[in-house]
Amino acid sequence: MSKMIKGHSPRTNLTEWLSYLESLHSVEIDLGLKRIIAVAKNLNIAFPESTVITVAGTNGKGTTCAFLENAFLAQNLTCSVYSSPHIERFNERLRVNRCEVSDNALVSAFETIESVRGDISLTYYEYTTLAALLVLMAEQPEVIILEVGLGGRLDATNMIDADIAVITTIDLDHQAFLGNTRAAIGFEKAGIMRANKVVVVGDTNPPSTLVAHANDIDAVAYYREQNFTVEQGHNNIWHWHSGDRKFSALSCCNIPQDNVATAIMVLSVLADKLSLLLDSAFINQIIAQTKVAGRMEKFTLDCDVILDVGHNPQAARYLAAQLQQLNYPKVHAVLGMLVDKDATNTVAPLLPEVTQWYIGTLDVHRGCKAKNIVESTQIDSAKVNCFDNVSQAFKMAKKNAKATDLILVFGSFYTVAEIRRLLV
């Protein structure tokens, strides 16, 4: 049983601990490394024998991490992934050799942190990141993959010096914290780079601020279109090139191809250090294996249903391109978003592709009212209905959709989580 701490009632299980952590800090998001580093010093967190990969980016972090995880495990390396947020269970945030961390391991880590943090106030994310790192200290996997939560430079994961930094894409999101331009956001994400260490950049047009920072610290940079390229072939076949290394006749991906291309560059950089055996057949094996919950995740009920956590304009542009290729006769979109997201420019790319909109209010902290989403967009009033929650919106979409139609559920991790519970 957890001991009594600082006058609070004892916390005996994961649910009680997570509830406690939500009340510790005055604000939900409070970027900065000073607090977490101060506590981490008392925990002696270090990974001298592990290869650490930190992944940042506006979109594509989770799928890039998943591809790398599958590749390392297939090469018989031990591998852990720390990511956020989760879709259904908090334990999803930390996987060790593809197994979710146990409640007991997390509770033990929380108790250890609480015993050393003193009067230092930690955010929920900082506290849970420290807990993940403590669990990984006990496991000491050969490869650790850390997915940045927000930005990069001031994100809690950046307290760890990565051997390889990965930056997938850069676009507008979280502007209140990261800035209102790609240049400002690019600089924040560039903060995960380390001097004289490798950085792999998947964005085809990285901001000058990112490139300048890489040059300033003498990072060993691999840029898409400069150091690695993709060539499209016929029938969705594609080829990957970097210097003398080439992977040919690669298959169509279940996740964005651009993220696979970025992950392949990471694998190529690490091939000698980790004794990776890489060829086109192996890459195709990992392509076929890599599917990620909530990322173009397809279910077939009375009609096809696709769930995607996309919640910003760049993600919406990708979804629109996918819908054009899928070519369903009608698309019914179920949407729920957070109030601080750019609904106007997230909905806009999908307007030509969606037949009918079903907008639900998200009943969570920062959840946006359905009517406010509609008012901020240019959806034709004849094509939209508002609902008290996204479950009601989904049920109406199911009622109206024909067998040949598609229901697309997107806009937030919360939206996908609520609907996914109805499907699995």
N, C-alpha and C positions, 0 to 999 in steps of 0.2 A: 504494500500500500504506500502511496506517496505520502511523504511526511508533511506536517504542517509548516507552511512557509509564510513569513511576513504577515502573520495574523489572518491569512485567508483560509477558508475551509480547504481541506485536502482535496487534491484532484486525483482521481483513481483510474481514469480511463482517457482515451484520446479525445472523445467528444468534450469532456470537461476541460481538458487542457486547451483545446482550440478555442473554446468559448472564452476562457481566461485570457488567452493571447489577444483576442479581439479587443479587449478592454484596457490593455496595458498602455498604449500610446495615444496621445491626444489627436493625432490625425492618421488616416489610413495609409497615405503615401507621403513619405518624408525622405526624399533622396539624400544620400550622403553616406560616407564610409566610416566616419569618426566613431560612431557608437558601436557598430558591429566589430570594428577592428579592436576597439578597447576591450570588448568582452572576449573576442577570439584569442587575444594574447593570454588570457587566463586558462584557455582550453588547449593551448599548444597544438593548434590545427596545422597539419603539414602533410604533404603527399610526395615525399621525396622519390618514391619508387614508381609512381603513377605518371602516365602521360595524360595531361589535362588539356581538354579542348573546350574553349568557351565560345558559345554561339550567340551572336546578336543579330538583329535585323527587324525591320518593320513587319515583315511576313516571312514565313518559310522556316522559322527556327525549329518548330516541333518536328516537321517532316525531315529536315536535314539531320536532326539528332537521331531520329528513328532509323534512317538509312545507315548512318554511321554505326549505330548500335548493332543492327543486324549484321553488318559486314564484319565488325570486330568479333562478335560471338561466333559467326560462321568460320572464322579463322582460329577458333579455340582460345581466344583471349577473354579474360574476365573483364566485364564492362558494366559501368553504372551510368545512369542518366538522371539528372535532376532537372525538372521542368515545372512550369506553372503557367496558368492556373490548371486545376484539375477539372474534369467533366462530371464525374459521379462521386468518387471517393478521394479524400485527401491523400491517401496512400499512393495514388497514381503518380504523385509528384516525384517519388524516388523509386527507381527500379534498379535492382542489383541482379545482373544476369537475367534480365527480363522478368524478374519476380518483384512484385510490389513490396515495399518495406512493411514490416509488421507493426501493429499498434504498440506492442511492447517495446520494440526498439525505439520508436518515436517518443514514447512516454519516458523511457529511461534517459534519452537525450535531453528532453525538456527539463527533467529534474536536475540534470547536471548543469545545464545552462543557468537555471534559476538559482543554483547554489553558488554561482560565481559572478553573476552579473551585478550584484550590489544594487546601487541606486540608478544604474543606467537604464533608461527607458528604451525599449526596442519595439519597432513596428512588428506586426504579425509576420510580415514577409522576412524581415531580418531575423527574427527568432526562429522561424521555420527553416530558413536557409542554414543557420548555424546548426540546427538539429540534423539536417541532412548531411552536413559536412562531418558532424560527429559520428553518425552512422557509417559514413564512408571511411572515416579513420579506422574504425574497427574492421571493416571489410578489406581495405587496401586493394581495390581492384587494379588491374593493369592499365585500364583506360577509364578516365572519368570525363563525362560530357556534361557541361554546365550550360543550361539554357538561361540566358539573361531574361530577367522579368520585365524591366522597363529601361530603355535607353542603353546604358552600358557603363559609361565612365563612373557614375555614382550608384550603380546597382550593387546590391549586396554580394552577388556572385563575383564581382570584380575585386573582392578582397583576396582572391586566389590568383596568383600569377600563372596564367595559362601558357602551356608550351606552344599551342597553336590557337590563334584567334580566328573566328569565322564570322564574316558579316554577309548575310544573305541578300537582303534588299533594303533600300532606304526610300521611304516615302513619308507622307504626312500622317501622323497619328500621335496621340498624347502630347499635342502642341503645348498645353499648359505647363508641361514639365520639361519638354525637350526643345522648344522653340517652334517658330512658325514657318521655317524654311527647310528645304532639304539640306542646305549647307549647315545650318545649326544642328539639325538632327544627325547628320553625318558625323559631325565633330563629336557629339555625345557617344555615338556608337564606336567611333574610332578609339575611344578611351579604353577599350578592352585590349588593345594592342600592347605589346611589350617590346622594349628596345632589343634589337637584334634577333627577335623571334619571328616566326612565320605568321603571316596573316593571309587568309584566303578570302577574296572579295567576290561575291557572286553577282552583285549589281552590275549591269552592263554599262551604266553611266554614273559611276560614283562621284559624289560632290568633290570639288577641289579641296575642301577642308579636310576630308578624309585622306585624300592622297597626300596633301601637305603634311599632315600629322605622321603618316607612315614614313615619309621621307625624313622628317625632323628627328625621328627616333631610330632611324636606320632599321626599320622593320623589313623583314624579307617578305615582300608582297607578291602575291599571285593574283592577278586581275583577270576576270572574265573578259574575253575578246582580245586580251593582250598575251596572257600566259596560258590560258586554256580556252578552247573554243568548242562549239557544237555545230555540227552540220546535219541538216535535215535530209533524210532520204525519202524513198517512196513507201507508201503503206505504213506510215507512222514509225518507220525504222529511222534511227538516228545514229550518229557517230560522234565520238568525243576525242579531242586531240590536245596534247600538251607536249611540246618539244618532240622527242623521239617516241613518246608513248601514245598509243592510239588504241581505243576500244571501238570496234566496228559492229554494225548490225545490232545495235541495242534496241530492246523492246520498248513498247509503249508503257508509260509509267502510271501507277495508281496514285502517285503524288506528283506535284509540279516537276516537270522535267528539269527546269532551271535549278531546283534544289538538289536533284540527283547529280547534275553536272558539278555543282559546287562541292558536294560530298565526295565525288570521285577525285577531285583535286586534292582534298584533304587526305584521302587514302593513298594517293600517289606520293604525296610529300612524306608520309609516314611509312611507306613500303619497306624501306631499308631498315629503319630503326626498329620496327615491329615485326620484321620478316613476313610481310604480307605477300601472299601469292595472288597476284591480280591478273586476270585476263578477261576477255569479253564474256566468256561463259559464266565466270563468277559474278561479274557485274549484273548480267541478266538474271542470275539466280536471286540476287538481292533485290533487284527491281521487282521481280515477281512476288517476293516475300513481303515487301514493305507496303503496308497499308496502315493508316493511322485513323483512330476513332475521331469523328468530327471533322475530318478533312476530305471533302468530296466522298463521304462515306455513304454507300448505296444500300438501301433496303428495298425489298420487293414485297408489297402488300397487295391490295387491290390494284395499285399502280406503283410505279417506281417512286421512291423517296430518297432524296439526297440531303444529307446533313453537312453543313460546313460552318465552322466558327468564324469565318470571315466577317470583319466588322469595321473595315476602313475602305477608302476609295480604291486603293491598289488591289486589295483582295476582291473587291466587287468587279473590277475590270477583268480579273482572272476568271471569276465566275461567269461573267457575261461571255467571254471567249469560249469557255467550256460548254455553255448552253448552246452557242451557235453550232458547235461541232456535234453535240448530241442530237439536235434537231427534233425535239419532241413537238408534236402538233400544238400542245398547250402546256404552259408552265404556270403552276399555282405557287406563289411565293408566300411563305409564312415568315414574318419578320418581327423580331423584338430586339431593341437596342438599349444601351446605356445612355443616360442623358448627356454625357460629356463626349459622345461620339458624333462624327460628322454625317448625320443622316442624309443631308441634302446631296452630298457628293458620293455617298455610298450607294444610294438608291439610283442616282442618275444613269450609270452605265447599264443598269439592268432594265430600265424602262422599256426599251425596244424588245426585250426578250421575254418579259413576263406578261401573261394574259390576265391574271387576276391576283390582287394583293390581299393578304389577310394579316393585319397588323395587330399584335398583341402587346399589352402592357406587361413589362417585366416587374414582378413584385419582389424586387430586391433593392438593396441600397444602391442608389444612383440609377435605378431603373427608370426608363423614359415612358411616359404615358403614350398610348397608341395615337391619340388625337394630335399630340405634339409632333410625332413623327410625320403624320400626314400633312400637317400644316407647314412643315419645313421642307417638304418635297414637292415635286411636280407630278405626282401620281394623279391620273384622271379620276375624278370623284366617282365615276361610273364603274371603275375597276377596283375599288377598294372597300373593305369592311374593317371596322375596328372591334376589338374584343378586350375583355377584362384581363385576359392572360393568353399566353401563346398556346396553351393546351386547347382552349376553346377555338382559337384561330386554326389550329391544325385539324381539329375534328371537322370544322366546316370545310376546310380544303379537301379533306378525304371524302366528304359527302358529295362535293361538286366535281371532283376529278374523275375522269374516265380511265379505263384500263390502259389506254395508250398515252396518257398524260404523265407529267412529272410534278411532284411536289418538292419544292426547294425550301429548306429550313435554314435560315442563316441570321447573322447580325450580332451574335454574342455567344460566348461560352455558356452563359446562363440559358439562352434560348435553346441551344443544342442539347444541353443537359436535361432540360425539362421534357423535350420531345423524345430524346433517346430513351428515357425511362419507359416510355409507352411502347417502344419497339423491341427492346431486348429482354 
